[in-house]
């Protein structure tokens, strides 16, 4: 029982440390790090780790799991890495096209605001211009992304929004204000 508590404490440390570097952890990565830190965990496998992870998540409210579309969990601490940031990392690893669409939809629905296309080149997205262009070309011809619309401001900056969540005139005005109006009005 004492060793189990030590293993749980190590799991907590591992997840928190990795979160501080802006990264998520899969189960196998936790196992590798546990074995590196404690030779007595060499025989620990995924099945034996599962209840320990459940216990750790239950006892530490800052530790969370984000699941990808295949149900694979990624672990992190919300003290260092927000759920939104973590979700973006999962989407990016799975499918940059879906990541762009989901970020645009969430911004259109929640805030409501369009998203500057250039922001997808910055962290945490880190896409190249070529990847973004490829995603936009795919979106234009794919039925699942017909709600994603592009608008261009008077300064030539491109923004994306979801017409399912944001009225076209409102999105255009918000993009213009964000790109031009705010800068020109101190």
ROLUMMI-184723 format. One record per residue (C-alpha): x, y, z. Coordinates in steps of 0.05 Angstrom, whole numbers, plus 5000, padded with zeros to 4 digits. Each point is the difference from the previous one (the first is absolute). Layout:
<kenus>
XYZ/...
</kenus>
This chain:
<kenus>
500050005000/505750475017/503249884932/493450124966/499650695034/507150144975/498049804929/493950455003/504350585025/504849884942/494249994950/497750685027/507050294994/501049734930/493450294974/501150675034/507250054975/498149854929/494250495002/504950545022/503649904933/493450074962/499449264983/494849465010/501649285021/497349344974/499749395045/506249684968/504050645012/498049985074/502249275004/506850154968/501350585048/497749595061/504949454981/505550514991/498850295069/498649355038/503049334982/494749645041/494750224949/503549614944/494349475000/494550525002/495749964937/494250414971/494849565034/503250085069/501050754988/492650134983/497249985071/505950415025/498650544948/492750005020/502050095073/504950564983/494750374959/494949935055/504750255055/503150574960/494750464969/505250364958/501649364962/495649874940/499449544940/498350244931/497749464951/501549984926/494849774950/502249275011/499150055075/507450035016/501250425062/505250555005/501750245070/501750705025/499550475059/495450604991/504750395047/505050054942/496249804937/492850204989/494949524973/499150444939/507549994985/500249255012/494149884954/503550404946/506249575008/495849374992/496550274938/506650214970/503049315009/493849674970/497950454943/502050744988/493950094956/495449815057/504050435048/499050624957/492649864992/498849875075/503950625022/496150434950/493449705022/501450085074/502250734990/493950154957/495349675050/502950215068/502950694992/497250134944/505950204955/503549804936/507049715003/505950324965/502949494951/507150215018/498949775072/500349274977/507550114986/501250195073/500449535061/496549565019/497849884928/506750074966/497549864929/503950214939/496950454948/499949404953/496349575050/494850555011/498950094925/499349254992/494849985057/496150584970/499949674931/497449355031/494850375041/497350344938/498249334969/498049595061/492849975024/502049985074/503250694996/495050404959/498550435060/507150285001/500350664962/505950454983/499750765001/505450514983/500650675035/501650664965/507249905022/500249334964/500149565062/496149354995/495249765054/495849375008/493349925033/494349495004/493750244967/496249505045/501950425060/501550704975/496050444952/504050194938/499250755008/501849965073/506249574986/502450484946/499150605046/503649655057/505849804955/500650714974/499850295071/505249505025/504850124942/499050734984/495150365046/503549855066/506750214973/497450664972/496050175063/504550055061/
</kenus>
